[in-house]
């Protein structure tokens, strides 16, 4: 994997950003017949196939029936607990496809604080998500250094999660450093006249450089009025990751 150092200078401050690695491994991307603009091409470079032996995103699949699995995309399930920067993370999943057996759909999610012993775990926020396949956490900001569980419910009335994914908000010192660098990065691009989507691209690239894939995805989904090409990429992501 080749890395090129990009030095971003703003006044006397210097921000070093390592060129990002690709998000997906061995996943073919859709081919668009129209000419691709430089901005859209940059999104494709973030999400194009990589040469890495393993894809960096590790979705978890599960469900109530064979062949009716849902796919939990972000936070995902790497070998170690996924570390994230955002303290109000974006949860992304794909419900199962409709079939003769019906359809498995996530109806409710919750976030649980892990407190060492299971008996001390504390449920922080429950959100009804029927009909959705991504949603931003709407509770109070999560705390740096704490480990949480993303709880999945197939029944809106149930109190017992069908699945869960652990994740951790990074330690405060590391998070504060990244926050400072992101502010510098955003200021630099604003001074160059960049629009909201271009700034989101730069931040997604920054997170990808650091292997913070949940945060990179959250940037892609955060653009309030995405271009048609970015909208298509976001639409295609779950299918590509959950094959």
C-alpha positions in Angstrom: 0.0 0.0 0.0 1.6 3.3 -1.1 1.3 6.4 1.0 2.0 9.9 0.0 2.4 12.6 2.6 0.3 15.8 2.0 1.4 18.8 4.0 -1.4 21.2 4.7 -0.2 24.7 5.9 -2.3 27.4 7.4 -0.3 30.3 8.7 2.4 29.0 11.1 0.5 25.7 11.6 1.3 22.6 9.6 -1.0 19.6 9.4 0.4 16.4 8.0 -2.1 14.1 6.5 -1.2 10.7 5.0 -2.8 9.8 1.7 -5.8 7.6 2.4 -6.1 3.9 1.8 -9.2 2.6 0.0 -12.3 1.5 1.8 -13.3 -1.7 0.1 -11.2 -4.7 -0.9 -12.2 -6.8 -3.9 -15.6 -5.1 -4.3 -16.4 -4.0 -7.8 -17.8 -0.5 -8.1 -20.6 0.7 -10.3 -19.5 2.1 -13.7 -21.1 5.4 -14.7 -21.4 6.2 -18.4 -21.2 10.0 -17.9 -17.9 11.8 -17.5 -16.9 11.8 -13.8 -16.0 15.2 -12.3 -12.8 15.5 -10.2 -14.8 15.8 -7.0 -16.9 12.7 -7.7 -13.7 10.8 -8.8 -12.2 11.7 -5.4 -15.2 9.9 -3.7 -14.6 6.9 -5.9 -10.9 6.9 -4.9 -12.0 6.6 -1.2 -14.4 3.8 -2.0 -12.5 2.0 -4.8 -11.2 -1.6 -4.5 -8.0 -1.9 -2.5 -5.0 -4.1 -2.7 -5.3 -5.0 1.0 -5.8 -8.7 1.6 -8.8 -8.0 3.9 -11.4 -5.3 3.6 -11.2 -2.7 6.4 -15.0 -2.8 7.1 -16.2 -6.0 8.7 -20.1 -6.1 8.7 -21.8 -8.5 11.1 -24.7 -10.5 9.7 -27.5 -12.2 11.7 -31.2 -12.7 11.7 -34.2 -14.7 13.0 -34.3 -17.0 9.9 -31.7 -18.6 7.6 -31.3 -16.5 4.5 -33.1 -13.6 6.2 -30.0 -11.9 7.8 -29.6 -8.2 8.5 -26.2 -6.7 7.9 -24.7 -4.3 10.5 -22.3 -2.0 8.7 -21.1 0.7 11.0 -19.9 0.5 13.7 -18.6 -2.8 12.3 -16.9 -5.8 13.9 -13.1 -5.9 13.3 -10.8 -8.2 15.2 -10.7 -5.7 18.0 -13.4 -3.3 19.2 -14.0 -0.5 16.7 -12.6 2.8 17.9 -14.5 5.9 16.8 -14.0 9.7 17.0 -17.6 10.9 16.7 -19.4 11.0 20.1 -22.8 10.9 18.3 -22.1 8.1 15.9 -24.0 7.2 12.8 -25.4 3.6 12.8 -25.6 2.0 9.4 -27.2 -1.3 8.5 -29.0 -3.2 5.8 -32.3 -5.0 6.4 -32.8 -8.4 4.7 -34.4 -8.6 1.3 -38.0 -9.5 1.0 -38.7 -13.1 0.1 -41.3 -15.8 0.5 -40.1 -16.2 4.1 -40.8 -12.6 4.8 -38.3 -10.0 5.7 -36.1 -9.4 8.8 -36.0 -5.7 9.7 -34.4 -3.8 12.5 -37.3 -2.1 14.4 -35.4 -0.6 17.3 -31.8 0.2 18.4 -30.3 1.2 21.7 -26.9 2.2 23.1 -25.7 0.6 26.3 -22.7 1.7 28.4 -20.5 -1.2 29.3 -19.4 -0.9 32.9 -17.1 -3.8 33.4 -19.7 -6.1 34.8 -22.8 -6.9 32.8 -25.0 -6.3 35.8 -23.8 -2.7 35.9 -24.4 -2.0 32.2 -26.7 1.0 31.6 -29.1 1.6 28.7 -28.6 5.2 27.5 -30.9 5.8 24.6 -33.5 3.8 22.6 -34.5 4.9 19.1 -37.3 3.5 16.9 -35.9 2.9 13.4 -38.6 0.9 11.5 -38.3 1.7 7.8 -34.8 3.1 8.2 -31.3 1.7 7.4 -29.2 4.4 9.0 -29.6 6.9 11.8 -27.5 9.2 13.9 -27.4 8.6 17.6 -29.7 11.1 19.2 -28.8 10.8 22.9 -26.4 12.8 24.9 -22.8 12.8 23.5 -21.0 9.7 24.4 -17.9 10.0 26.6 -14.3 9.6 25.5 -12.6 6.4 26.7 -15.9 4.6 27.3 -17.0 1.4 25.7 -20.5 0.9 24.5 -22.8 -1.6 22.8 -25.0 -0.9 19.8 -28.1 -3.1 20.6 -30.3 -4.4 17.8 -34.0 -5.4 18.2 -36.2 -7.0 15.6 -39.3 -6.5 17.7 -40.2 -2.9 18.8 -41.7 -4.2 22.0 -38.8 -6.5 23.0 -36.4 -5.7 25.8 -33.9 -8.4 24.7 -31.6 -7.5 21.8 -31.2 -10.0 19.0 -27.6 -8.7 18.2 -25.1 -6.2 19.5 -21.9 -4.6 18.4 -19.3 -3.2 20.8 -17.5 0.1 20.0 -15.4 2.6 21.9 -15.1 6.4 21.8 -11.4 7.1 21.6 -9.5 8.5 24.6 -9.9 12.3 25.2 -6.3 13.2 24.4 -6.3 11.5 21.0 -9.8 12.8 20.3 -8.9 16.4 21.2 -5.8 16.2 18.9 -8.0 15.0 16.0 -10.6 17.7 16.7 -7.9 20.3 16.4 -6.6 18.9 13.2 -10.1 18.6 11.7 -10.8 22.3 12.5 -7.5 23.3 10.8 -8.4 21.1 7.8 -11.9 22.6 7.5 -10.5 26.2 7.8 -7.9 25.5 5.1 -10.6 24.2 2.6 -13.0 27.0 3.4 -10.2 29.5 2.7 -9.9 27.8 -0.7 -13.6 28.2 -1.4 -14.5 24.5 -0.9 -18.2 23.6 -0.6 -19.7 21.4 2.1 -19.2 18.2 0.1 -15.6 18.9 -0.7 -14.9 19.5 3.0 -16.7 16.2 3.9 -14.4 14.5 1.4 -11.3 15.9 3.0 -12.5 14.8 6.4 -13.4 11.3 5.1 -9.9 11.0 3.6 -8.4 12.1 6.9 -10.4 9.5 8.9 -9.5 6.8 6.3 -5.8 7.6 6.7 -6.1 6.8 10.4 -8.2 3.7 9.9 -11.3 5.3 11.4 -13.7 3.7 8.9 -16.9 4.4 10.9 -16.0 8.1 11.0 -15.1 8.1 7.3 -18.5 6.6 6.5 -20.2 9.1 8.7 -18.6 12.0 6.7 -19.9 10.5 3.5 -23.4 10.3 4.9 -23.3 13.8 6.5 -23.5 15.9 3.4 -26.9 17.7 3.7 -27.4 18.1 -0.1 -25.1 15.5 -1.7 -24.4 15.4 -5.4 -26.3 12.9 -7.5 -23.1 10.8 -7.8 -22.5 10.8 -4.0 -26.1 9.9 -3.4 -25.6 6.9 -5.8 -22.5 5.9 -4.0 -24.2 6.0 -0.6 -27.1 3.9 -2.1 -24.7 1.3 -3.4 -22.5 1.0 -0.2 -24.7 -1.4 1.7 -25.1 -3.8 -1.3 -21.4 -3.8 -1.9 -20.4 -4.4 1.7 -23.1 -7.0 2.6 -22.7 -9.4 -0.4 
